[in-house]
Amino acid sequence: MAELFPPARGTAGRGLSRRQSLRWLLGSAAMTGVGVKAAGGWLSAGPGWMGPVSVPPLPLLLLLFTAVAADIGLLILLLGLQRVFAAAPRLEPLAAHEPLPSSTLTVVIPAYNEAGNIAACVQAVLASDPPCDRWSLMVVDDDSSDATVQLANAAAAASGAPPERFALLQAGPRPSGEHWVGKNWDCSCAAERLGSDWLLFVDADVRLHPSTLRRALRQAERDQAD
C-alpha cells in the first residue's frame, strides 16, 4: 500500500485533491532528488512527468540470475578441462628411420555387443604401422548376443593382414562364486593366455591413428612403463 499524505493547501487556502497533492509532492521531490515510497517500488518525478520506476518481476530476475550462474559455471568447467588436457601425457613423434624394437605386442579389444563399432576398430588396428617385429590383435568376446563375432572376423579377413595377426577369444562364463564387473573378466582372460612383452587394451569405439601403436610402444619402453 502506498503511503498517503494529507492534501496540501495552496496560498489561497484552497484544498487540493489527493492526485494533485501527490503530483505537487513529487514535483518538490524531483528538485531535491528525493524519492517517494509507494507500493511496488519508488515513485520519482522529472520535469512534467511522474510514474513508477520499471522493476523486473521476480521470475525474470531469477531467470537472469540462473543464466548468469550457468555461464560462470560453464566457463569454470571449460577452464578446468583446458588445464586437464594441457597436463595430459602426449605421445612423442617418431624419429625418422627409427628401427623397430625387438619386443612383442598384442592389442586386446574386449567386446560385448559391439556390432556397431567392432569392424571399424579392427580395421584401424590392423592398418597400423608395424610397432615392433612381432605384434598381433586379439578380440575377446564376452558372449555377445549380436553380430560382434561375425563382424570382427569379417573385418580381419578383409584387412589383408596375415592370419596369425588376428585371433578371437571367447571369454566364457565367470567363475562360480566370483564377482567380475564390466570388461575386467575379458582383459583377465586375455592376459592369462598371452605371452607378449606388452599388452595394449583398446575399447571397441576407439579408432587408432596408423602411428599410434608404434609411438605408444616406443614411449612405454623408454619410460619403462611396466
PyMOL commands that set and color helices and strands:
alter all, ss='L'
color gray80, all
select helices_A, chain A and resi 18-32+58-87+118-126+148-159+163-165+184-193+212-223
alter helices_A, ss='H'
color red, helices_A
select strands_A, chain A and resi 36-38+41-46+49-52+104-111+134-141+166-170+198-201
alter strands_A, ss='S'
color yellow, strands_A
deselect
rebuild
show_as cartoon
